[in-house]
């Protein structure tokens, strides 16, 4: 019996690759800085205009006074956002998370052929990317000495141990 826990872990890593944090390249970092400066410049010109317009409306009626309060609150929020964007772009280290490269593992039957040194393996399982359910499965294969085995058996235990047996019930050697 051969332990296939490593194979299950390899497929899990391939399907859900780990991530790592890397610095942004120069163009991405520059783009973030330019964007934050443009927003800051727009805010510097927009905030006084908004407040000036709200003050003019506030002289006329009560609704104008409410608009003035809303304009001041919006201006404060816009100012805080601009300061945060500039700080984020210039003071903090610019990084991004990327998925690491994980090699594509062999399919289940391909891995069995490699490990048990057989060819033309065909087992009655639906598994390719996952380990089949625990139990035994009928298989056909060609042994390493060229003999055709039509009544082989694949056995999978609960501990992710896998064994391939010939028609006589003898475990096919892995070495």
N, C-alpha and C positions, 0 to 999 in steps of 0.2 A: 504494500500500500504506500502511496506517495501522498505527502501533505500538499494540498492545493490552496491553503489559506493565503499564501503569497500571491497566487494567481487572482483570487477574489479581491485582495487589496490592490493589486495592479489595475484591475478594471475599475474599482471604485475611485482610485486616483485619476485614472484617465477620464472617467465620466464627470468627476467633480475635482478638477485640478486645483491645487492650492494657489493662493495669490501671494504676490510680494509687492512691496512698495518701492517704486523707483522714482528718481527725480524726473521732472518734466524736461523735455528737450528745450533748447533755447527758443525756438519759434513759438511753442505753446506757452511758455512763461511770458514771452514778450507780448503775445496776443492778450493774455490776462491783464497785463499792466496797461496796455493801450486801452482796453475796454474800461478798466476802472478809472483811468484819467478822463476819458470821454464822458463817462457818466458824471464824474465830479464836476467837470466844466459845465455840462448841461444843468446840473443842479445849482451851481453858483449863479447862473443867469436866471433860472426858472424860479427859485425860491423868492427872491425879491419881487419879481413880477406877480407871483401868486399872492403874496402878502399885500402888496400895493393895491391890487385889484380888490382883495377882500376888505381892506380898510375903506376904500371908496364906497363899496356896497354897504358897509356897516353903518355909514352915516345916514342912510336912507330909512332903514326899518329894522325890525327885530330879526328877520330872516337873514339879513346881511351880517348881523352880529354873530349869528350861529355859523354862517359861512366863514367868518373871520377866525373863529375858534377852530373850526375844522381845517382851515388853511394852515394855521400855526401848527396844529398837531401833525398834519401831513408833511409840513416842511421839516419839523423835527425828525420825523421818521425817515424822510428822504436823506437828511443830513447824516443821521446815524448809519444808514445803509451805505452811503458814500464813504464815510470814514472807515467802515468795516471793509469795504471792497478794496480801498487803497491799502489799508493795513495788510489784508490778506495777500494782495498782489506783490507788495514790496517787502514786507517784514517777515512773513512766514516762508518756510521752505516749501517750494512748489513740488508736490509729488502726485503720483497717480498709482492706483492699484492695477496690476496686470496679472493675468493668469500665467502660471509657469508652464513651460512646455513639458508634456508627459508623453512618452512614447506609446504607440498603439500596441497593446498586448495581442498575442495570438488568440484566435478564437478557441473555444473549448476543445473541439475535435482536433484542430491543428496542434494544440499544445499536447494533447494526449499522444498523437502520432510522434511528436518530437521526443517526449519523455519516455514513452514505451518502445520507441524505435520500431514502429509498425507503419504500414502505408495503407491507403485505400480504406481508412477507418470510416465506418458508418454505424452510428448507434441510434436507437429509436428514442431520441430525446429532442426536445424543441430548443435546447440550450445552445447558444453560440457565445453570447456575451456574459452569461451568468452560469454559475454552477448549477447543474440540474438538482432537483429535489433528492433527498436521501433515499436510497433504494438501489435496485439492480435493474439493468437495462440490457436488452439483447443487442449484440453488435456483430458486425462482420469486419474482417480486416485481413491484411496480408502480413504475416510475421516477418521478422528481419531475415529469416532464412528462405523466404519466398513462398512459404506454404499458405494457402488460402484457408482462413478460419471463418466458417459460416455460422457457427453457434457459439460465439464468444459472449462474454458477459462483462459489463461495466458495473462496478459496485462503488457507491458513494456513501460514506458513513457520515454521522452527525458532526464529526470533528473535521470536516472538509478533507478527509482522506479519500483517495481515489485509487482503485485497483482495476486492472484490466486482466481478465482471465481467458484462457483458451477454452476449447470445447471440452477438454478433460478436467477443467476446474483448476488448472495450474496457473499461478500468477505469472503474467508475462514480465520478464526481467526488465528493469529500467536501465541497467548498465551494460 
